[in-house]
Amino acid sequence: NNWYGIESMTQKENTGMNFIEMKDGYIILKNEVQIDLWWIGKGYIIDKIDEILQKKLDTYIINFWWDIKVQWIHCIGLEDPLNDKKIIGKIWIEDESICASSGRKRTFNSGHHIINPYNKKSPEDKIIVYTKHKKAVYADTYATALFAGPLEKSLHLLENLSSLEWLVIDKNGGIYKSDWFDCSLF
């Protein structure tokens, strides 16, 4: 069942909250429904792995495909969302996470894996959102949420998030970033 390469009626019939039930402290999945925790699940897992590694290592990098957490100081390449063989810049991070969200990696016939909550379509106004924070789950959640929403709403929200560092590149190559997202773009 390759959701991101093939669309089928079976998959659409098995999609939705009506197939998930909570009963007596258990989550019951009906009609062979599957839960995709890719976006927020990655950040949470990265933070849990980080908790374990902090007890054993002084320096490391945890890399979960565009979501990264480092211990100590590391230079991280910012992947080009249009060509995964290239980088568009670099950033030094210390004891924190950098996460990204883009629609280019996981696509299917009618769009990609991120859905704009306002129009129920895959966003096309941005090509990537990078966020940086101590907690991967926080950075990961915001990267996806900011990518999902319309550009103007995302930028308005970012004006009020002082604890989050960010970089947004729109579909025309326009660059928007927080003053603290200290990266070198090529």
Contact map, one row per residue, 1 for C-alpha under 8 A:
111001000010000000000000000000000000000000000000000000000000000000000000000000000000000000000000000000000000000000000000000000000000000000000000000000000000000000000000000000000000000000
111111100000000000000000000000000000000000000000000000000000000000000000000000000000000000000000000000000000000000000000000000000000000000000000000000000000000000000000000000000000000000
111111100010000000000000000000000000000000000000000000000000000000000000000000000000000000000000000000000001000000000000000000000000000000000000000000000000000000000000000000000000000000
011111100000000000000000000000000000000000000000000000000000000000000000000000000000000000000000000000000111000110000000000000000000000000000000000000000000000000000000000000000000000000
011111100000000000000000000000000000000000000000000000000000000000000000000000000000000000000000000000000111100000000000000000000000000000000000000000000000000000000000000000000000000000
111111110000000000000000000000000000000000000000000000000000000000000000000000000000000000000000000000000001100000000000000000000000000000000000000000000000000000000000000000000000000000
011111111011000000000000000000000000000000000000000000000000000000000000000000000000000000000000000000000001100000000000000000000000000000000000000000000000000000000000000000000000000000
000001111111000000000000000000000000000000000000000000000000000000000000000000000000000000000000000000000000000000000000000000000000000000000000000000000000000000000000000000000000000000
000000111111100000000000000000000000000000000000000000000000000000000000000000000000000000000000000000000000000000000000000000000000000000000000000000000000000000000000000000000000000000
000000011111110000000000000000000000000000000000000000000000000000000000000000000000000000000000000000000000000000000000000000000000000000000000000000000000000000000000000000000000000000
101000111111111000000000000000000000000000000000000000000000000000000000000000000000000000000000000000000000000000000000000000000000000000000000000000000000000000000000000000000000000000
000000111111111000000000000000000000000000000000000000000000000000000000000000000000000000000000000000000000000000000000000000000000000000000000000000000000000000000000000000000000000000
000000001111111000000000000000000000000000000000000000000000000000000000000000000000000000000000000000000000000000000000000000000000000000000000000000000000000000000000000000000000000000
000000000111111100100000000000111100000000000000000000000000000000000000000000000000000000000000000000000000000000000000000000000000000000000000000000000000000000000000000000000000000000
000000000011111110100000000000001100000000000000000000000000000000000000000000000000000000000000000000000000000000000000000000000000000000000000000000000000000000000000000000000000000000
000000000000011111110000000000000000000000000000000000000000000000000000000000000000000000000000000000000000000000000000000000000000000000000000000000000000000000000000000000000000000000
000000000000001111110000000000000000000000000000000000000000000000000000000000000000000000000000000000000000000000000000000000000000000000000000000000000000000000000000000000000000000000
000000000000000111111000000000000000000000000000000000000000000000000000000000000000000000000000000000000000000000000000000000000000000000000000000000000000000000000000000000000000000000
000000000000011111111000000011101000000000000000000000000000000000000000000000000000000000000000000000000000000000000000000000000000000000000000000000000000000000000000000000000000000000
000000000000000111111100001111001000000000000000000000000000000000000000000000000000000000000000000000000000000000000000000000000000000000000000000000000000000000000000000000000000000000
000000000000000001111110001111000000000000000000000000000000000000000000000000000000000000000000000000000000000000000000000000000000000000000000000000000000000000000000000000000000000000
000000000000000000011111111100000000000000000000000000000000000000000000000000000000000000000000000000000000000000000000000000000000000000000000000000000000000000000000000000000000000000
000000000000000000001111111100000000000000000000000000000000000000000000000000000000000000000000000000000000000000000000000000000000000000000000000000000000000000000000000000000000000000
000000000000000000000111110000000000000000000000000000000000000000000000000000000000000000000000000000000000000000000000000000000000000000000000000000000000000000000000000000000000000000
000000000000000000000111111000000000000000000000000000000000000000000000000000000000000000000000000000000000000000000000000000000000000000000000000000000000000000000000000000000000000000
000000000000000000000111111100000000000000000000000000000000000000000000000000000000000000000000000000000000000000000000000000000000000000000000000000000000000000000000000000000000000000
000000000000000000011110111110000000000000000000000000000000000000000000000000000000000000000000000000000000000000000000000000000000000000000000000000000000000000000000000000000000000000
000000000000000000011110011111000000000000000000000000000000000000000000000000000000000000000000000000000000000000000000000000000000000000000000000000000000000000000000000000000000000000
000000000000000000111000001111111100000000000000000000000000000000000000000000000000000000000000000000000000000000000000000000000000000000000000000000000000000000000000000000000000000000
000000000000000000111000000111111000000000000000000000000000000000000000000000000000000000000000000000000000000000000000000000000000000000000000000000000000000000000000000000000000000000
000000000000010000100000000011111000000000000000000000000000000000000000000000000000000000000000000000000000000000000000000000000000000000000000000000000000000000000000000000000000000000
000000000000010000000000000011111100000000000000000000000000000000000000000000000000000000000000000000000000000000000000000000000000000000000000000000000000000000000000000000000000000000
000000000000011000110000000011111110000000000000000000000000000000000000000000000000000000000000000000000000000000000000000000000000000000000000000000000000000000000000000000000000000000
000000000000011000000000000010011111000000000000000000000000000000000000000000000000000000000000000000000000000000000000000000000000000000000000000000000000000000000000000000000000000000
000000000000000000000000000000001111100000000000000000000000000000000000000000000000000000000000000000000000000000000000000000000000000000000000000000000000000000000000000000000000000000
000000000000000000000000000000000111110000000000000000000000000000000000000000000000000000000000000000000000000000000000000000000000000000000000000000000000000000000000000000000000000000
000000000000000000000000000000000011111111000000000000000000000000000000000000000000000000000000000000000000000000000000000000000000000000000000000000000000000000000000000000000000000000
000000000000000000000000000000000001111111000000000000000000000000000000000000000000000000000000000000000000000000000000000000000000000000000000000000000000000000000000000000000000000000
000000000000000000000000000000000000111111100000000000000000000000000000000000000000000000000000000000000000000000000000000000000000000000011001000000000000000000000000000000000000000000
000000000000000000000000000000000000111111110000000000000000000000000000000000000000000000000000000000000000000000000000000000000000000010011000000000000000000000000000000000000000000000
000000000000000000000000000000000000111111111000000000000000000000000000000000000000000000000000000000000000000000000000000000000000000010000000000000000000000000000000000000000000000000
000000000000000000000000000000000000111111111100000000000000000100100000000000000000000000000000000000000000000000000000000000000000000010010000000000000000000000000000000000000000000000
000000000000000000000000000000000000001111111110000000000000000000100000000000000000000000000000000000000000000000000000000000000000001111111000000000000000000000000000000000000000000000
000000000000000000000000000000000000000111111111000000000000000000000000000000000000000000000000000000000000000000000000000000000000000110000000000000000000000000000000000000000000000000
000000000000000000000000000000000000000011111111100000000000000000000000000000000000000000000000000000000000000000000000000000000000000000000000000000000000000000000000000000000000000000
000000000000000000000000000000000000000001111111110000000000010100011000000000000000000000000000000000000000000000000000000000000000000110000000000000000000000000000000000000000000000000
000000000000000000000000000000000000000000111111111000000000000000001000000000000000000000000000000000000000000000000000000000000000001110000000000000000000000000000000000000000000000000
000000000000000000000000000000000000000000011111111100000000000000000000000000000000000000000000000000000000000000000000000000000000000000000000000000000000000000000000000000000000000000
000000000000000000000000000000000000000000001111111110000000000000000000000000000000000000000000000000000000000000000000000000000000000000000000000000000000000000000000000000000000000000
000000000000000000000000000000000000000000000111111111000000010000001000000000000000000000000000000000000000000000000000000000000000000000000000000000000000000000000000000000000000000000
000000000000000000000000000000000000000000000011111111100000000000000000000000000000000000000000000000000000000000000000000000000000000000000000000000000000000000000000000000000000000000
000000000000000000000000000000000000000000000001111111110000000000000000000000000000000000000000000000000000000000000000000000000000000000000000000000000000000000000000000000000000000000
000000000000000000000000000000000000000000000000111111111000000000000000000000000000000000000000000000000000000000000000000000000000000000000000000000000000000000000000000000000000000000
000000000000000000000000000000000000000000000000011111111100000000000010000000000000000000000000000000000000000000000000000000000000000000000000000000000000000000000000000000000000000000
000000000000000000000000000000000000000000000000001111111000000000000000000000000000000000000000000000000000000000000000000000000000000000000000000000000000000000000000000000000000000000
000000000000000000000000000000000000000000000000000111111100000000000000000000000000000000000000000000000000000000000000000000000000000000000000000000000000000000000000000000000000000000
000000000000000000000000000000000000000000000000000011111111000000000000000000000000000000000000000000000000000000000000000000000000000000000000000000000000000000000000000000000000000000
000000000000000000000000000000000000000000000000000001011111000000000011000000000000000000000000000000000000000000000000000000000000000000000000000000000000000000000000000000000000000000
000000000000000000000000000000000000000000000000000000001111100000000111000000000000000000000000000000000000000000000000000000000000000000000000000000000000000000000000000000000000000000
000000000000000000000000000000000000000000000000000000001111110000000111000000000000000000000000000000000000000000000000000000000000000000000000000000000000000000000000000000000000000000
000000000000000000000000000000000000000000000000000000000011111000011110000000000000000000000000000000000000000000000000000000000000000000000000000000000000000000000000000000000000000000
000000000000000000000000000000000000000000000100010000000001111100011100000000000000000000000000000000000000000000000000000000000000000000000000000000000000000000000000000000000000000000
000000000000000000000000000000000000000000000000000000000000111111111000000000000000000000000000000000000000000000000000000000000000000000000000000000000000000000000000000000000000000000
000000000000000000000000000000000000000001000100000000000000011111110000000000000000000000000000000000000000000000000000000000000000000000000000000000000000000000000000000000000000000000
000000000000000000000000000000000000000000000000000000000000001111110000000000000000000000000000000000000000000000000000000000000000000000000000000000000000000000000000000000000000000000
000000000000000000000000000000000000000000000000000000000000001111110000000000000000000000000000011110000000000000000000000000000000000000000000000000000000000000000000000000000000000000
000000000000000000000000000000000000000001100000000000000000001111111000000000000000000000000000111100000000000000000000000000000000000100010000000000000000000000000000000000000000000000
000000000000000000000000000000000000000000000100000000000000111111111100000000000000000000000000111000000000000000000000000000000000000100000000000000000000000000000000000000000000000000
000000000000000000000000000000000000000000000110010000000000111000111110000000000000000000000011110000000000000000000000000000000000000100000000000000000000000000000000000000000000000000
000000000000000000000000000000000000000000000000000000000011110000011111110000000000000000001111100000000000000000000000000000000000000000000000000000000000000000000000000000000000000000
000000000000000000000000000000000000000000000000000001000111100000001111100000000000000000000111000000000000000000000000000000000000000000000000000000000000000000000000000000000000000000
000000000000000000000000000000000000000000000000000000000111000000000111110000000000000000000110000000000000000000000000000000000000000000000000000000000000000000000000000000000000000000
000000000000000000000000000000000000000000000000000000000000000000000111111000000000000000011110000000000000000000000000000000000000000000000000000000000000000000000000000000000000000000
000000000000000000000000000000000000000000000000000000000000000000000101111100000000000000011100000000000000000000000000000000000000000000000000000000000000000000000000000000000000000000
000000000000000000000000000000000000000000000000000000000000000000000000111110000000000001111000000000000000000000000000000000000000000000000000000000000000000000000000000000000000000000
000000000000000000000000000000000000000000000000000000000000000000000000011111000000000001111000000000000000000000000000000000000000000000000000000000000000000000000000000000000000000000
000000000000000000000000000000000000000000000000000000000000000000000000001111100000001111100000000000000000000000000000000000000000000000000000000000000000000000000000000000000000000000
000000000000000000000000000000000000000000000000000000000000000000000000000111110000001111100000000000000000000000000000000000000000000000000000000000000000000000000000000000000000000000
000000000000000000000000000000000000000000000000000000000000000000000000000011111011111110000000000000000000000000000000000000000000000000000000000000000000000000000000000000000000000000
000000000000000000000000000000000000000000000000000000000000000000000000000001111111111100000000000000000000000000000000000000000000000000000000000000000000000000000000000000000000000000
000000000000000000000000000000000000000000000000000000000000000000000000000000111111000000000000000001010000000000000000000000110000000000000000000000000000000000000000000000000000000000
000000000000000000000000000000000000000000000000000000000000000000000000000000011111000000000000000000010000000000000000000000100000000000000000000000000000000000000000000000000000000000
000000000000000000000000000000000000000000000000000000000000000000000000000000111111110000000000000000000000000000000000000000000000000000000000000000000000000000000000000000000000000000
000000000000000000000000000000000000000000000000000000000000000000000000000000111111111000000000000000000000000000000000000000000000000000000000000000000000000000000000000000000000000000
000000000000000000000000000000000000000000000000000000000000000000000000000000110011111000000000000000000000000000000000000000000000000000000000000000000000000000000000000000000000000000
000000000000000000000000000000000000000000000000000000000000000000000000000000110011111100000000000000000000000000000000000000000000000000000000000000000000000000000000000000000000000000
000000000000000000000000000000000000000000000000000000000000000000000000000011110001111111000000000000000000000000000000000000000000000000000000000000000000000000000000000000000000000000
000000000000000000000000000000000000000000000000000000000000000000000000000011110000011111000000000000000000000000000000000000000000000000000000000000000000000000000000000000000000000011
000000000000000000000000000000000000000000000000000000000000000000000000000011100000001111100000000000000000000000000000000000000000000000000000000000000000000000000000000000000000001111
000000000000000000000000000000000000000000000000000000000000000000000000001111000000001111110000000000000000000000000000000000000000000000000000000000000000000000000000000000000000001110
000000000000000000000000000000000000000000000000000000000000000000000000001111000000000011111000000000000000000000000000000000000000000000000000000000000000000000000000000000000000011100
000000000000000000000000000000000000000000000000000000000000000000000000111100000000000001111100000000000000000000000000000000000000000000000000000000000000000000000000000000000000011000
000000000000000000000000000000000000000000000000000000000000000000000100111100000000000000111111100000000000000000000000000000000000000000000000000000000000000000000000000000000000000000
000000000000000000000000000000000000000000000000000000000000000000000111110000000000000000011111000000000000000000000000000000000000000000000000000000000000000000000000000000000000000000
000000000000000000000000000000000000000000000000000000000000000000001111100000000000000000001111100000000000000000000000000000000000010000000000000000000000000000000000000000000000000000
000000000000000000000000000000000000000000000000000000000000000000001110000000000000000000001111110000000000000000000000000000000001111100000000000000000000000000000000000000000000000000
000000000000000000000000000000000000000000000000000000000000000000111100000000000000000000001011111000000000000000000000000000000001111100100000000000000000000000000000000000000000000000
000000000000000000000000000000000000000000000000000000000000000001111000000000000000000000000001111100000000000000000000000000000111100100110000000000000000000000000000000000000000000000
000000000000000000000000000000000000000000000000000000000000000001110000000000000000000000000000111110000000000000000000000000000111000100110010000000000000000000000000000000000000000000
000000000000000000000000000000000000000000000000000000000000000001100000000000000000000000000000011111000000000000000000000000011110000000010011000000000000000000000000000000000000000000
000000000000000000000000000000000000000000000000000000000000000001000000000000000000000000000000001111100000000000000000000000011100000000010011001000000000000000000000000000000000000000
000000000000000000000000000000000000000000000000000000000000000000000000000000001000000000000000000111111000000000000000000001111000000000000001001000000000000000000000000000000000000000
000000000000000000000000000000000000000000000000000000000000000000000000000000000000000000000000000011111110000111000000011000110000000000000000000000000000000000000000000000000000000000
000000000000000000000000000000000000000000000000000000000000000000000000000000001100000000000000000001111110000100000000000000100000000000000000000000000000000000000000000000000000000000
000000000000000000000000000000000000000000000000000000000000000000000000000000000000000000000000000001111110000000000000000000000000000000000000000000000000000000000000000000000000000000
000110000000000000000000000000000000000000000000000000000000000000000000000000000000000000000000000000111111000110000000000000000000000000000000000000000000000000000000000000000000000000
000110000000000000000000000000000000000000000000000000000000000000000000000000000000000000000000000000111111101110000000000000000000000000000000000000000000000000000000000000000000000000
001111100000000000000000000000000000000000000000000000000000000000000000000000000000000000000000000000000111111110000000000000000000000000000000000000000000000000000000000000000000000000
000011100000000000000000000000000000000000000000000000000000000000000000000000000000000000000000000000000011111100000000000000000000000000000000000000000000000000000000000000000000000000
000000000000000000000000000000000000000000000000000000000000000000000000000000000000000000000000000000000001111100000000000000000000000000000000000000000000000000000000000000000000000000
000000000000000000000000000000000000000000000000000000000000000000000000000000000000000000000000000000000011111110000000110000000000000000000000000000000000000000000000000000000000000000
000100000000000000000000000000000000000000000000000000000000000000000000000000000000000000000000000000110111111111100000010000000000000000000000000000000000000000000000000000000000000000
000100000000000000000000000000000000000000000000000000000000000000000000000000000000000000000000000000100111001111100000010000000000000000000000000000000000000000000000000000000000000000
000000000000000000000000000000000000000000000000000000000000000000000000000000000000000000000000000000100000000111110000011000000000000000000001001100000000000000000000000000000000000000
000000000000000000000000000000000000000000000000000000000000000000000000000000000000000000000000000000000000000111111001111000000000000000000000000100000000000000000000000000000000000000
000000000000000000000000000000000000000000000000000000000000000000000000000000000000000000000000000000000000000001111111111000000000000000000000000111000000000000000000000000000000000000
000000000000000000000000000000000000000000000000000000000000000000000000000000000000000000000000000000000000000000111111100000000000000000000000000110000000000000000000000000000000000000
000000000000000000000000000000000000000000000000000000000000000000000000000000000000000000000000000000000000000000011111000000000000000000000000000010000000000000000000000000000000000000
000000000000000000000000000000000000000000000000000000000000000000000000000000000000000000000000000000000000000000011111100000000000000000000000000000000000000000000000000000000000000000
000000000000000000000000000000000000000000000000000000000000000000000000000000000000000000000000000000000000000000111111110000000000000000000000000000000000000000000000000000000000000000
000000000000000000000000000000000000000000000000000000000000000000000000000000000000000000000000000000000000001000111011111000000000000000000000000000000000000000000000000000000000000000
000000000000000000000000000000000000000000000000000000000000000000000000000000000000000000000000000000100000001111110001111100000000000000000000000100000000000000000000000000000000000000
000000000000000000000000000000000000000000000000000000000000000000000000000000000000000000000000000000100000000001110000111111000000000000000000001111000000000000000000000000000000000000
000000000000000000000000000000000000000000000000000000000000000000000000000000000000000000000000000000000000000000000000011111100000000000000000000000000000000000000000001000000000000000
000000000000000000000000000000000000000000000000000000000000000000000000000000000000000000000000000000000000000000000000001111100000000000000000000001100000000000000000011000000000000000
000000000000000000000000000000000000000000000000000000000000000000000000000000000000000000000000000001000000000000000000001111111000000000000000001000100000000000000001111000000000000000
000000000000000000000000000000000000000000000000000000000000000000000000000000001100000000000000000001110000000000000000000111111000000000000000000000000000000000000000111000000000000000
000000000000000000000000000000000000000000000000000000000000000000000000000000001000000000000000000111100000000000000000000001111100000000000000001000000000000000000001110000000000000000
000000000000000000000000000000000000000000000000000000000000000000000000000000000000000000000000000111000000000000000000000001111110000000000011011000000000000000000111100000000000000000
000000000000000000000000000000000000000000000000000000000000000000000000000000000000000000000000011110000000000000000000000000011111000000000010000000000000000000000111000000000000000000
000000000000000000000000000000000000000000000000000000000000000000000000000000000000000000000000011100000000000000000000000000001111100000110110000000000000000000011110000000000000000000
000000000000000000000000000000000000000000000000000000000000000000000000000000000000000000000001111000000000000000000000000000000111110000100000000000000000000000011100000000000000100000
000000000000000000000000000000000000000000000000000000000000000000000000000000000000000000000001110000000000000000000000000000000011111101100000000000000000000000111000000000000000000000
000000000000000000000000000000000000000000000000000000000000000000000000000000000000000000000011100000000000000000000000000000000001111100100000000000000000000000000000000000000000000000
000000000000000000000000000000000000000000100010000000000000000000000000000000000000000000000001100000000000000000000000000000000000111111100000000000000000000000000000000000000000000000
000000000000000000000000000000000000000000110110000000000000000000111000000000000000000000000001111000000000000000000000000000000000111111110000000000000000000000000000000000000000000000
000000000000000000000000000000000000000111110110000000000000000000000000000000000000000000000000000000000000000000000000000000000000001111111000000000000000000000000000000000000000000000
000000000000000000000000000000000000000000100000000000000000000000000000000000000000000000000000000000000000000000000000000000000000101111111100000000000000000000000000000000000000000000
000000000000000000000000000000000000000000100000000000000000000000000000000000000000000000000000111000000000000000000000000000000011111111111110000000000000000000010000000000000000000000
000000000000000000000000000000000000001101100000000000000000000000100000000000000000000000000000011110000000000000000000000000000010000111111111000000000000000000000000000000000000000000
000000000000000000000000000000000000001100100000000000000000000000000000000000000000000000000000000000000000000000000000000000000000000011111111100000000000000000000000000000000000000000
000000000000000000000000000000000000000000000000000000000000000000000000000000000000000000000000000000000000000000000000000000000010000001111111110000000000000000000000000000000000000000
000000000000000000000000000000000000000000000000000000000000000000000000000000000000000000000000001110000000000000000000000000001110000000111111111000000000000000000000000000000000000000
000000000000000000000000000000000000001000000000000000000000000000000000000000000000000000000000000111000000000001000000000000001000000000011111111100000000000000000000000000000000000000
000000000000000000000000000000000000000000000000000000000000000000000000000000000000000000000000000000000000000000000000000000000000000000001111111110000000000000000000000000000000000000
000000000000000000000000000000000000000000000000000000000000000000000000000000000000000000000000000000000000000000000000000000001000000000000111111111100100000000000000000000000000000000
000000000000000000000000000000000000000000000000000000000000000000000000000000000000000000000000000011000000000001000000001001011000000000000011111111100100000000000000000000000000000000
000000000000000000000000000000000000000000000000000000000000000000000000000000000000000000000000000000000000000001111000011000000000000000000001111111000000000000000000000000000000000000
000000000000000000000000000000000000000000000000000000000000000000000000000000000000000000000000000000000000000000011100001000000000000000000000111111101100000000000000000000000000000000
000000000000000000000000000000000000000000000000000000000000000000000000000000000000000000000000000000000000000000010000001010000000000000000000011111111100000000000000000000000000000000
000000000000000000000000000000000000000000000000000000000000000000000000000000000000000000000000000000000000000000000000000011000000000000000000011011111110000000000000010000000000000000
000000000000000000000000000000000000000000000000000000000000000000000000000000000000000000000000000000000000000000000000000000000000000000000000000001111111000000000000000000000000000000
000000000000000000000000000000000000000000000000000000000000000000000000000000000000000000000000000000000000000000000000000000000000000000000000000011111111100000000000000000000000000000
000000000000000000000000000000000000000000000000000000000000000000000000000000000000000000000000000000000000000000000000000000000000000000000000011011111111110000000000000000000000000000
000000000000000000000000000000000000000000000000000000000000000000000000000000000000000000000000000000000000000000000000000000000000000000000000000000111111111000000000000000000000000000
000000000000000000000000000000000000000000000000000000000000000000000000000000000000000000000000000000000000000000000000000000000000000000000000000000011111111100000000000000000000000000
000000000000000000000000000000000000000000000000000000000000000000000000000000000000000000000000000000000000000000000000000000000000000000000000000000001111111110000000000000000000000000
000000000000000000000000000000000000000000000000000000000000000000000000000000000000000000000000000000000000000000000000000000000000000000000000000000000111111111000000000000000000000000
000000000000000000000000000000000000000000000000000000000000000000000000000000000000000000000000000000000000000000000000000000000000000000000000000000000011111111000000000000000000000000
000000000000000000000000000000000000000000000000000000000000000000000000000000000000000000000000000000000000000000000000000000000000000000000000000000000001111111000000000000000000000000
000000000000000000000000000000000000000000000000000000000000000000000000000000000000000000000000000000000000000000000000000000000000000000000000000000000000111111110000000000000000000000
000000000000000000000000000000000000000000000000000000000000000000000000000000000000000000000000000000000000000000000000000000000000000000000000000000000000011111111000000000000000000000
000000000000000000000000000000000000000000000000000000000000000000000000000000000000000000000000000000000000000000000000000000000000100000000000000000000000000011111000000000000000000000
000000000000000000000000000000000000000000000000000000000000000000000000000000000000000000000000000000000000000000000000000000000011100000100000000000000000000011111100000000000000000000
000000000000000000000000000000000000000000000000000000000000000000000000000000000000000000000000000000000000000000000000000000000011100000000000000000000000000001111110000000001111100000
000000000000000000000000000000000000000000000000000000000000000000000000000000000000000000000000000000000000000000000000000000001111000000000000000000000000000000011111000000001101100000
000000000000000000000000000000000000000000000000000000000000000000000000000000000000000000000000000000000000000000000000000000001110000000000000000000000000000000001111100000111100100000
000000000000000000000000000000000000000000000000000000000000000000000000000000000000000000000000000000000000000000000000000001011100000000000000000000000000000000000111110000111000000000
000000000000000000000000000000000000000000000000000000000000000000000000000000000000000000000000000000000000000000000000000001111000000000000000000000000000000000000011111111110000000000
000000000000000000000000000000000000000000000000000000000000000000000000000000000000000000000000000000000000000000000000000011110000000000000000000000100000000000000001111111100000000000
000000000000000000000000000000000000000000000000000000000000000000000000000000000000000000000000000000000000000000000000000111100000000000000000000000000000000000000000111111000000000000
000000000000000000000000000000000000000000000000000000000000000000000000000000000000000000000000000000000000000000000000000000000000000000000000000000000000000000000000111111000000000000
000000000000000000000000000000000000000000000000000000000000000000000000000000000000000000000000000000000000000000000000000000000000000000000000000000000000000000000000111111100000000000
000000000000000000000000000000000000000000000000000000000000000000000000000000000000000000000000000000000000000000000000000000000000000000000000000000000000000000000000111111110000000000
000000000000000000000000000000000000000000000000000000000000000000000000000000000000000000000000000000000000000000000000000000000000000000000000000000000000000000000011110011111000000000
000000000000000000000000000000000000000000000000000000000000000000000000000000000000000000000000000000000000000000000000000000000000000000000000000000000000000000000011100001111100000000
000000000000000000000000000000000000000000000000000000000000000000000000000000000000000000000000000000000000000000000000000000000000000000000000000000000000000000001111000000111110100000
000000000000000000000000000000000000000000000000000000000000000000000000000000000000000000000000000000000000000000000000000000000000000000000000000000000000000000001110000000011111100000
000000000000000000000000000000000000000000000000000000000000000000000000000000000000000000000000000000000000000000000000000000000000000000000000000000000000000000001000000000001111110000
000000000000000000000000000000000000000000000000000000000000000000000000000000000000000000000000000000000000000000000000000000000000000000000000000000000000000000001100000000000111110000
000000000000000000000000000000000000000000000000000000000000000000000000000000000000000000000000000000000000000000000000000000000001000000000000000000000000000000001110000000001111111000
000000000000000000000000000000000000000000000000000000000000000000000000000000000000000000110000000000000000000000000000000000000000000000000000000000000000000000000000000000000011111100
000000000000000000000000000000000000000000000000000000000000000000000000000000000000000011110000000000000000000000000000000000000000000000000000000000000000000000000000000000000000111110
000000000000000000000000000000000000000000000000000000000000000000000000000000000000000011100000000000000000000000000000000000000000000000000000000000000000000000000000000000000000011111
000000000000000000000000000000000000000000000000000000000000000000000000000000000000000111000000000000000000000000000000000000000000000000000000000000000000000000000000000000000000001111
000000000000000000000000000000000000000000000000000000000000000000000000000000000000000110000000000000000000000000000000000000000000000000000000000000000000000000000000000000000000000111
